[in-house]
Amino acid sequence: MENGVANFNKYYKKISLKVALYTGLNEKQIQRKYPELLNILDFIKTGKWISSLGGLDKLKTNQILKDLRSGEILNKYFLH
């Protein structure tokens, strides 16, 4: 997995695109299982989809969209 994601990331960085990944894992699980991801991505969306909690556009969501460069949680930009 590491080489595939790293190669994918290098390609998009070359053409000046940001790279994001959605995973149903939480950030601690990612740090434990795939620590290299947090160093090569720009953004990560974490949290298993639970329909009763909704997505990023809901206050009760368990999902988080994070800018890995600044550490900022970006959920507030999706609320209506």
C-alpha positions as CSV (number, residue, x, y, z in Angstrom):
1,M,0.0,0.0,0.0
2,E,2.7,2.5,0.9
3,N,4.4,2.6,-2.5
4,G,1.1,2.9,-4.4
5,V,-0.2,5.8,-2.2
6,A,3.2,7.5,-2.3
7,N,3.5,7.2,-6.1
8,F,-0.1,8.5,-6.5
9,N,0.7,11.4,-4.2
10,K,4.0,12.3,-6.0
11,Y,2.1,12.5,-9.3
12,Y,-0.5,14.9,-7.9
13,K,2.0,17.0,-6.1
14,K,3.9,17.4,-9.4
15,I,0.8,19.0,-11.0
16,S,0.1,21.1,-7.9
17,L,-3.0,19.3,-6.7
18,K,-3.8,18.6,-3.0
19,V,-4.4,15.0,-2.0
20,A,-7.1,13.9,0.4
21,L,-8.2,10.5,1.6
22,Y,-11.4,9.2,3.3
23,T,-11.2,6.3,5.6
24,G,-13.6,4.9,8.1
25,L,-10.8,4.6,10.6
26,N,-10.2,7.2,13.2
27,E,-6.9,9.2,13.3
28,K,-5.4,7.0,16.1
29,Q,-6.0,3.9,14.1
30,I,-4.4,5.4,11.1
31,Q,-1.4,6.5,13.1
32,R,-1.0,2.9,14.4
33,K,-1.7,1.0,11.1
34,Y,-0.6,3.5,8.4
35,P,1.6,6.2,9.9
36,E,3.1,7.1,6.5
37,L,-0.3,8.4,5.3
38,L,-0.3,11.3,7.7
39,N,3.0,12.5,6.3
40,I,2.1,12.4,2.6
41,L,-1.5,13.6,2.5
42,D,-2.8,17.2,2.6
43,F,-6.2,16.3,4.0
44,I,-7.8,13.3,5.7
45,K,-11.5,12.5,6.4
46,T,-11.9,10.0,9.2
47,G,-14.8,8.3,10.9
48,K,-17.0,5.4,10.0
49,W,-20.2,6.4,8.1
50,I,-23.1,6.2,10.6
51,S,-26.2,7.3,8.7
52,S,-28.0,8.5,11.9
53,L,-25.1,10.9,12.6
54,G,-24.8,12.1,9.0
55,G,-21.8,13.5,7.2
56,L,-19.7,16.7,7.5
57,D,-22.8,18.8,7.0
58,K,-24.3,17.7,10.3
59,L,-23.3,18.9,13.8
60,K,-23.7,15.4,15.3
61,T,-21.4,13.7,12.8
62,N,-18.6,11.5,14.0
63,Q,-16.6,12.2,10.9
64,I,-13.8,14.8,10.8
65,L,-12.1,16.4,7.8
66,K,-8.7,17.7,8.9
67,D,-6.0,19.8,7.1
68,L,-2.9,17.8,8.0
69,R,-0.6,20.7,7.2
70,S,-2.2,23.2,9.6
71,G,-4.1,20.8,11.9
72,E,-7.3,22.7,11.3
73,I,-10.6,20.8,11.5
74,L,-12.6,21.8,8.4
75,N,-16.1,20.5,9.3
76,K,-17.4,24.0,9.9
77,Y,-17.2,24.8,6.2
78,F,-19.7,22.1,5.4
79,L,-22.5,23.1,7.8
80,H,-25.6,24.7,6.4
